[in-house]
C-alpha cells in the first residue's frame, strides 16, 4: 500500500455536529418556553377564605344570570368594559379586579370578561366565591344536574 492511500475508510458517524445542533435547540426551547404562557392567571380563593378587608371595598365585576355587567355596582355594557377598566383609578393603583358570576353562567361568558380585563392591562383577575353555595360532591360524581352534552 502506498502512503496516503484511501483504502482505510472510516464508516463511523461523526456525532459532533448533531450534538451541537441539539444543544442550540435545547437553549432555544429553554428561552422560548416561559414566553408561551397564553393562559389566564387566576387566584381562586378557598371556600373558607377570610373576608377581604378594604375600606373602599374590592373592585368587583359582577355578571348576573342574564349576562349583564356591573362594575363597582354600576351597570355597564360589554362594549364599554375594556375602556372602563383602563380608566378606573382603583385598577390603575392596585391592578386587581374581582369577578363575581352566577354559578349557572356558561364558563365562556366569564372567560370573555376575564380576557377583556387582561386586554385592559389588569394585572390580577381573581374570582369571588360564596362559601354558602357549594355543590354536593356525590352529585358531581354522578353527573347529576350536569347539562346534557351537545352533539
C-alpha positions, 0 to 999 in steps of 0.5 A: 500500500502506498502512503496516503492511500484511501483504502482505510475508510472510516464508516463511523458517524461523526456525532459532533455536529448533531450534538451541537445542533441539539444543544442550540435547540435545547437553549432555544426551547429553554428561552422560548418556553416561559414566553408561551404562557397564553393562559389566564392567571387566576387566584381562586380563593378557598371556600373558607377564605377570610373576608377581604378587608378594604375600606373602599371595598374590592373592585368587583365585576359582577355578571348576573344570570342574564349576562349583564355587567356591573362594575363597582355596582354600576351597570355597564355594557360589554362594549364599554368594559375594556375602556372602563377598566383602563380608566378606573383609578382603583385598577390603575393603583392596585391592578386587581379586579374581582369577578363575581358570576352566577354559578349557572353562567356558561364558563365562556361568558366569564372567560370573555370578561376575564380576557377583556380585563387582561386586554385592559392591562389588569394585572390580577383577575381573581374570582369571588366565591360564596362559601354558602353555595357549594355543590354536593360532591356525590352529585358531581360524581354522578353527573347529576344536574350536569347539562346534557352534552351537545352533539 
